[in-house]
Every structure is written in C-alpha cells, then in structure tokens.
C-alpha cells in the first residue's frame, strides 16, 4: 500500500472511530488489525496497484460508510477479494477483465479511467450495471462483473464483526433454555394472516 | 512389505467408527468384550470442535482458502471437526459413463456422526415390508417389532427430542422434551394445517436434559460442527470415549483396512491394513470382525478380499455385494416470506430442525403416481451470517450502497426453505463394483459407481415441489427461482458458480421438465450394498447381519439395509448395530464363532 493510500485509510478509520464512539469492541479490534496490516504495506497479490485501488473504490460504493459505521474500504474488503483471487485463477481473470472493462468504458464516456472519474460519473455507470434489466451487449460484461464484485463484497462485509453487528445477528450465545419470544411469533402470525 | 501379524488374537475387530462402529464398540465393551477399533482417519479430541467460531475467525471466512465457494469445489469443513468429502487426496473413486454419483467419505474418529443432521426417525412397520406392500423392492428379514427394542435402547441412551403423535409413518419413541417452535416453524405448521398436513416437533438426537453425564443442549445452533458439550449424538463423544474408560477398547487411528484374511475353513483370521502414517501394511488377528466402514467401503473391502476360495470376493457367492445401492431422494424449495419482515428480532439458533413433516400421503399412496413417501425438513431463521447468506436478497434487489444494505437488514432471516427426503427403490442400474484399473495411493482397487434415478423417484420429486409450493405460498411466501434440487445439507456451503444465473430463469413447469432432484450420493444416505436376507443366493448376510458364508464376519453400518425408507438412516444403523452386537456377544460366549 502506498503512503498516500495508507494515510487515506488511516484518516478514514479515524473518522469512523470518532464518529461512532461506541463501536463494538470486536469490530474495533478488527478495524485496528486491518489498519495495522495496511500500515505494514499491502501489496496486491492478484492485480496491479491501479486495479486494486479501482476495486477499493468499487467496494466503497457497494458498502459505503453509513451513519458512521465502517464500510467496505475501512474494513479492507478489497484486500480480502485480492487475497482469495490470488489463489484462484478463475476469480483472478474475472477481476482483471472486469476492472479493465470499467476503465475502458469510462474512457468511452470521456473520463480518463474509473478511479479518477467524478463520483457522479462512477454512480451513473453503476446505476446501469447494477441491474439485470439494463442488459445490452455493450453493458453485459459490466453487469456480470459487478454481480461478482457485489456478491463478494457483501460476503466479506457481512462475515466481519462489523457486518454481523450491522444485521443484528443475536445467536451464537449459550442459553439455558430456548423460548422464542411470543411477540415475534404473534407478529409473524398477524402479518401472514395464518 | 506386510509385517507379520502380532500374536495377539482380538475377540472383535471393528473396522470404522461411525454410527455402526461406535455403537458396536460401546455395546460390546459394556458386555465386557475387548474390541480393537480401526479408523481410517485421525483421532478426534474435544478440543478439535469449533462450534462457536465466527466466520471472521478464519482468513477466508468460509469461502475456502482458494475461494472454492465461488468457483466450485468443496470448501472443506472450515468450522467442523469432520475430515472428509467427496474428493479425498489419493483416494479416488470412479463413476461409469452416463452415471452421476458423489461419494462422501469421512476420515476421523466418529466419521460422519460428528457433523450429520441429527435427525432421528424410526422406520415404520410397513418400511420393513416394501414388497408385500406394493410389489417393489424386497422385504427385510426382520420386522419393526424385531428392531423396536433397539430403537428404545438407542433413544434412551443417546437422547432424542420428540412428542407422541400416533402417526403410522412416524412411529413414536422414547422422547425428551423438544425445544419450542420458532416463528417460521409456526407459520409452516399453520400453512400445512390448512392443507390437511400434520407438521410435528423435530426428532433430533439432541438432549434437552442432562443425560448419562452429558449436559443439556445450550442452543447455539451449530450442531453440524460437532458439540463440545456432547449434547448431541456423535459416536465419538457419546459412545467411543465413554467406552474407552472401560479399558476394553483399543483404537488404531489412521488405519486403512485393505483386505480380510481367511483360513482354509473360510473364516476371517486377520485384517490387513495400511498404516497411513508410514504407508506400511500391517496385520491384526481376530476371532471375529465387524465391517462398519460405511456401506460402500464395507462392500469394497469384501470385494477386495479375493482369494482362490473366494474369487468374487469374500461372502459374495451370491454376487450381490455392491448391489441394491440407494441414496435418499432430495429436493428443496425456498421462499421469501414477507410476513417475517420487521419481526422483532430474536436469537433463532436453537438446534437443527424444530419442526418436520412426516410422510402424509400413506393412505392415498396408490393414487399419487409414485410408490413411496417422503418427509419434509424445515429451514429458516436468522442463521449465523456466512458466505452466500445474503446472495439471494442481493439478487432480488440488486443495486448497491445504503439502499442495498437496508434491504439486507430488512430481509435477513425472512427465507423459509423446505427440503424433501424421499425413499428410493433399489434398481439394477444403481450399484458399485471394483474398477478394473484404478487404484488408490496405497494400491487398493477403488470403487466404480453406476447410478440412475427411475420414474418412481422423479415423480416423487414432482410431488415434493408441488407440495413445497403450496405450503410456502400458503404463508404468503414468494418462491425464489432456481432454488430447487439442491441437497441442502446443513453446514456445507452449496454455492453456485455463476451469480448471474441466480434469479434469471423462471422455474420450469413441473409436469414436463426433469424435476430438481439431487445427485446420487449427494444426500449422503447411501445404504445397501451388503444387504440382509434369509436367502444366501440373493443376500450376503443373514438377519443378524452375519455373513451367510463366513460365520465370524458381521456388518454394522448402512450396508445391511434392504430398502432406504424416507427416514434418515442413522437411527436404524444404530439400532441394527446394537442388535448385531448383542447377537455377536452371545455367539462368542457360546463359542459359535
């Protein structure tokens, strides 16, 4: 990871941690651990530095910082995708081709590349490739690629301590007995008209 | 080179330590008989169990170190102590052209019982008499009444949840109080009731009160990873570890049985095995031997024990070893249930299935267009997030950013899935045999599988899909496309290779297309292959699971099954092994073997 992007990550982490104040301890530890990895210098294993930064931006758009809770970049999920892809030729090809497609398409639209395009240009493209209904021969590779990137970013985020907290999973806790709350059952029955 | 056998002659050698071998070991040890247990995998220790691990405790989060969850291939057992899978390094099997079969092998003390679904169902009275009932298959040489006392013993010792219901297709047993139904269970139960179908509390090998020194379940929901408090059944920690305390049990781990050695009288005198840690071949002597290696491994061992006296393999004059192989018929369907959106959040972990639907079509079977039944297992709730947990929601909503995150929060835990588990009828095209060429890394000839589903199974799956649809839609569920046909095994990720395919194709009309049926072997209920029977010409073993031709050879796993009813096989493997163990002990005492 370059000095600039490391500073960037640390700055964002600081923002996130300050904003939340009460970030879950496990989540905080996870963020710190990733920050430490970043500070140690992350070198992409399956893609170029430029492709990696493009992927980081993409994951940031997929799972953004929200109400002060960390998003994909703060949590380092581009690193996870890169690491998994480095062991899997099929994924490596998917990301290499897909990230190249983003740049090529942006160039056709007058920007230098995806990473340096304006936020508006980036979201305009994503608003097209994030939906199957926009399928055209020109957009098809983008739609397929975005599906992969979205799926893996979602997996990475929601298997992290931050993501598990985000969906409010309450299990994995020992209980002496198992009584599901009556109010939950009553709610489901009422809404289902059963 | 084979090392000479030690001079010790063991009373009983048990090969394999799963449900059959574990039960055999426990019952014989309790009767004061010494057992030498051979296991092809390593020992297990309770410290190996990782049931409370969260996905972020492993770098790949459960996707597999090489991302196999995304591009195909087994991700292995990240969170569970089971070592095994369809692909084992150096231990291939082959599948005949035109067949499709997957063979899951476990290699660890306790075998597949460390991770299986713990569904514990007695066979019904009619299940032992299939031919008498509808003219198909073969009747068992024993009846429900022969096995009932052993179901009783197994339930008392192991601990099984359930309620007395008086349903013929689901005989009652000795039950512990089940856990309460969860919200999605209640919806399924009510929706079934509207269709005239009874859904009843799940029968799980989970204890809800302290039993034989084992503490009650703590409801963490991760039964499939093995239980560090031994509050569910696995042969390792429920039977073998306690049996070891009797001083009667000796275990050789990493011992891959290769061949049974016989003398001039045709009796087994020794077992030859590969010590996997050194690759050398060794022999151990025995008075009696029990094959509990899993249905197909037990058949393989017999077929590979060839000699001039037994040119077709041991105990195989009938030529039926490897034949009558069946698996459970599997099919599933899931739906998004809007009634669960916004439900006050709670911990829905519990244990396994809290609700199941026993076969409900027995009375009208003849009118249904398929001869045998199925039961339905219910899935749902706010499971521990993992790889692929939210792929369905994301495919439905698409998009990205804050809106997508909100959709995930809203719809987490709103999917309800139904999995059918049906009876397959043995057929001539589904069997295993020795591959004439391929050998494993130790030079042991491997199995070749042949497989074909018949219309009996395909029509049954069509009926399953129609029933699932009616139940799910009856609770307001919206059927997700292309969710059918998967095995739906708990704890094992079953992700598809292409995310673009998800949600793209509407389900085909049920009556025409090939219905979404599981691959042969995929439900991991493969049984048969060394079936019981009274006639030595059509069955290798008798009604006590003793070889007709080799009096000191017994089989105690799924291999003796004559049919494969819609009840998961483990409970019957345990009950049958228990009965065989008592018979074997008595024959030893009398000096008959």
Interface residues (C-beta under 8 A of the other chain):
Chain A: X30 X61 X62 X63 X64 X66 X80 X83 X84 X85 X87 X88 X90 X91 X126 X130 X131 X132 X143 X144 X147 X148 X150 X151 X152 X154 X155 X156 X158 X159 X160 X161 X163 X164 X166 X167 X168 X169 X170 X171 X172 X173 X174 X175 X176 X177 X178 X179 X180 X181 X183 X184 X185 X187 X188 X189 X191 X192 X193 X194
Chain B: X52 X54 X55 X56 X59 X60 X61 X62 X63 X65 X66 X67 X68 X70 X71 X179 X180 X181 X182 X183 X184 X186 X187 X190 X191 X194 X217 X218 X219 X220 X221 X222 X337 X338 X339 X340 X341 X342 X343 X344 X345 X346 X347 X348 X349 X350 X351 X382 X383 X384 X385 X386 X387 X388 X389 X390 X391 X394 X398 X399 X400 X401 X402 X404 X405 X408 X409 X412 X474 X475 X476 X499 X500 X503 X504
